[in-house]
Amino acid sequence: MFKRRLFYNKKTKATPPRTLAQVEAELEIARDETEKLEKSEPPYDTDDPSGSWGKYKAHMQPAWDKERKLDRERRMLMTPEFEDLSDFGDVMTLEHWIECVNDGGFIDYDGFGRYVRDGKESNIDVHPSDVEHNSVRDDFDTVIWFNR
C-alpha cells in the first residue's frame, strides 16, 4: 500500500495539505499552550491598571492568533454533518452574508453563522473574520446567522 509522505517542495516552497486529524492535534496543543500562557506571570503593571489590558493583549495575542488560524483551517477541512435548521437565526445566501461582512454589517463580536446546504444546517461555523482571511468554504451557498 502506498503511504503518503509529507514533503517540502523547494521550487514552490509549499507543503501538501494537512489532514483534519493533524490540524485538530495541533489545535489541541495550541489551546493547551494558550491556557499555560494565561496562567503564567502576567506582564501587568499593578501600579497602572489602565494599561493592563494592552499589556495582557500583547502578551496573549500570538497565542490567540495561532488558535484562530488553526481553527479556520480545521473548519475548512471538516466534513459537514447536517440537521434541521434552527428555529432562530437569519438565513441568507453566502454571497449576501459576505457583502454584509465587507460592508461592516457583521463582525466577529456580533455573533457567528453556520453553513447551510439544501435547507439543512451544518455543524461548521463561519465567522466574519473568515472573509478577511479567505477562509470561506465554496461548497456551500447559504448561511444561517446567529446574532448575540
C-alpha positions in Angstrom: 0.0 0.0 0.0 1.3 3.5 -0.9 2.0 5.6 2.1 1.7 9.3 1.5 4.8 11.2 2.6 4.9 14.8 3.7 7.4 16.8 1.7 8.6 20.3 1.1 8.6 21.4 -2.5 11.8 23.6 -2.9 10.5 25.3 -6.1 7.1 26.4 -4.8 8.0 26.4 -1.1 4.7 24.6 -0.5 3.9 21.6 1.6 1.0 19.3 0.8 -2.3 19.9 2.6 -2.6 18.6 6.1 -5.3 16.3 7.3 -8.1 17.3 9.6 -6.6 15.0 12.3 -3.2 16.8 12.0 -4.8 20.2 12.3 -7.0 19.1 15.3 -4.0 17.7 17.1 -2.0 20.9 16.6 -5.1 23.0 17.6 -5.3 21.0 20.9 -1.6 21.7 21.6 -2.1 25.4 20.8 -5.1 25.5 23.2 -3.0 24.0 26.0 -0.2 26.4 25.3 -2.7 29.3 25.4 -4.0 28.1 28.8 -0.5 27.8 30.2 0.3 31.3 28.9 -2.8 32.7 30.6 -1.7 31.2 33.9 1.9 32.4 33.6 3.1 35.5 35.2 1.1 38.3 33.5 3.0 41.3 32.2 0.8 43.7 34.1 1.9 46.8 35.8 -0.1 46.7 39.1 0.5 50.4 39.5 -1.0 51.2 36.1 -4.4 49.5 35.8 -5.3 51.5 32.8 -2.5 49.9 30.8 -3.2 46.3 31.9 -5.4 45.3 29.0 -2.9 46.5 26.4 -0.1 44.6 28.1 -2.3 41.5 28.6 -3.4 41.6 24.9 0.2 42.0 23.7 1.1 39.0 25.9 -1.7 36.8 24.6 -2.1 37.9 21.0 0.4 35.5 19.4 -1.3 32.5 21.1 -4.8 33.8 20.2 -3.8 34.3 16.6 -2.3 30.8 16.3 -5.5 29.3 17.7 -7.7 31.3 15.4 -5.6 30.3 12.3 -5.7 26.6 13.2 -9.5 26.8 13.9 -10.1 28.4 10.5 -8.0 25.7 8.9 -9.9 23.0 10.8 -13.3 24.4 9.7 -12.1 24.4 6.0 -11.3 20.7 6.3 -14.3 19.4 8.3 -16.8 17.1 6.7 -20.2 18.6 7.3 -22.9 16.9 9.4 -26.4 18.2 8.8 -29.6 18.7 10.9 -32.8 20.7 10.5 -32.4 24.5 10.5 -32.6 26.2 13.9 -35.9 27.9 14.8 -33.9 31.2 15.3 -31.2 32.8 13.2 -31.3 34.6 9.9 -30.9 32.6 6.7 -29.2 34.3 3.8 -27.2 33.5 0.7 -23.5 33.2 1.3 -22.9 35.9 -1.2 -25.2 38.3 0.7 -23.6 37.4 4.0 -20.1 38.2 2.6 -21.4 41.5 1.3 -22.8 42.3 4.8 -19.4 41.4 6.3 -17.5 43.6 3.7 -19.8 46.5 4.4 -19.2 46.2 8.2 -22.7 44.8 8.9 -21.3 41.8 10.7 -18.1 41.5 12.9 -17.0 38.6 15.0 -18.3 40.2 18.2 -21.8 40.3 16.7 -22.2 36.5 16.5 -21.4 33.6 14.1 -23.0 31.7 11.3 -23.3 28.1 10.2 -23.1 26.9 6.6 -26.4 25.6 5.2 -26.9 23.2 2.3 -30.2 22.0 0.8 -32.2 23.6 3.7 -30.1 21.8 6.4 -27.8 23.4 8.9 -24.3 22.1 9.0 -22.1 21.7 12.1 -19.5 24.1 10.6 -19.3 27.6 11.9 -18.4 30.6 9.8 -17.2 33.9 11.3 -16.9 37.4 9.7 -13.1 37.3 10.0 -13.1 34.3 7.8 -13.8 36.6 4.9 -10.7 38.7 5.6 -8.6 35.5 5.8 -10.0 34.0 2.6 -11.3 31.0 4.7 -14.9 30.9 3.4 -15.9 27.5 2.1 -17.1 27.4 -1.5 -19.0 24.1 -1.2 -22.0 26.0 0.5 -24.2 28.7 -0.9 -26.2 29.7 2.2 -25.5 30.8 5.8 -27.7 30.9 8.9 -26.5 33.9 11.1 -26.9 33.9 14.9 -26.7 37.4 16.4 -25.6 37.7 20.0 
